[in-house]
Amino acid sequence: MGAGTVIPAENRSHAGYLVRGAALDILFDIGAGTISRLFAIGKSYRDIDLIVISHLHADHVLDLISLLQANNATPGWARETRLQILGCKGLKDFVQNILSLFDGTAPEHYLLEIIELEVGRHDFPDFILETAKTGHTSNSLAFRLEMENRIIVYTGDATERDELVFLSRQADVLICECSFLAGFETTDHLTADQCGRLAQRAGVQHLVLTHLYPNTTSVEATAQANSQFDGIVTVARDGSTLDV
């Protein structure tokens, strides 16, 4: 839904990634504009029942405010089904602050369930979610989703670390933040060559580069990732879709 960063750029909006299954859809992160962009793929915000939050930076969470208000304020409709939000430490306080600061966001007719996830494996009725710390912030998480015999890993914002190699092991798809090109000095993001190295070490089949800053070109990022990785490399754009 959004393949960019907090910096405005064409076709690279705030983070948002929808995984659609036969019985369940899961939204990973919900940056500004995410719920509007859902309509482009025929999905309504009314049908979002499960959100997973990697960390609490603005470009990953801002549309949560809009969603919570829309759940109450849509003419002729009000949410009655549970909304479940899973994510990093601090999520409960963050959501409570939204409810306190923004009038009309507190649930009126439905249950809002917030679960802060520890590092490790979490079994849910229809899927398995495994988490690891990413080093981007003190509480940022990456996620390994096992659902319907498929494995999808989403790094959120991350740094190069062994925990992510293990989390990404044999994944069908690795959705990997690729903020900068090789040689850019950063301590809290990944560069394109690091993304490729991560995918290669983990035995990933398909590497999807996302969260590119405006000066990070798709052509150069792909080439640098391919220099380290033997598999398929794709650069995400707003609205990109992928069958797994």
Secondary structure, DSSP 4 states (H G I P E B T S, - for coil): -B---SS--TT--S-BEEEE-SS-EEEE---TTHHHHGGGGT--GGG--EEEES---HHHHTHHHHHHHHHHHSTT----S-EEEEESTTHHHHHHHHHHHSTT-S-SSS-EEEEEPPSEEEE-SS-EEEEEE-SSSSS-EEEEEEETTEEEEE--S----HHHHHHTTT-SEEEEE--B-TT---SSS-BHHHHHHHHHHHT-SEEEEE---TTS-HHHHHHHHHTT-SSEEEE--TT-----
